[in-house]
Amino acid sequence: MQGVLAHAYNYLIEPEPTVQNDRFVEPNEAKYLFDISQKWTRGSVLKFVGEAWDYMDFDA
């Protein structure tokens, strides 16, 4: 879990990649995870990742 959250955090602190193959997609590859069609934003997911990290009590 720590590795997943760290990977997500490192992805989210950077601007959205411009190369399509570098963007996160849903498991079914139907939509990008961070796109205007989604209900969430990169900022809201970054906040969630931070809260999950704190909840799991991982060291920084």
N, C-alpha and C positions, 0 to 999 in steps of 0.2 A: 504494500500500500504506500509506503514511504517513497518508493521509486516512482510509482504512478503519479503521486501528487507532485513530486519534484519535477518530473517531466512536463506535466501540465503547467506548472508554474513557470518553468523556463520558456515554454512555448508562448504563454500568455503575456509575458512581460515585453516581448518583442512585437513590432508591428505585424499585422497579418501578412503572410508571405504573398508575393505577387505571382509566384510560379504555382500553377494549379496543383501539381503533384506534391507540393510541400504543405498544402493546407490540410487540416484535420477534416475528415468526413464522417458521416454517420456510418455505423457498421454495415448497413445495406448499400452504402455509397450513393444514396439517392440525393443527399444534400450536404453542403458544407456545414460543419458544426457552428461556425461563426460567420453568419450571413444575415442580411436584413430580413430574410424570411423566417428566422428563428425567433423564439420568444425571449431568449436570453442574450446578454451581451458579453463581450470578453471581460469587461469590468465586473459584472455580476458573478461570472464563473471564477475569476481570479479571487474575488472575495470569498466565495464558497471554498475554494482550494485552501486558502489561508485558514478559514474556520475549521475545515476538516483536519488540517495539519495540527492546529492547536488542540482540537478535540482528541486526536490520537496521541497527544503529548509527545510528539517527536521533538528532538533537539534541533535547533537551527543549524 
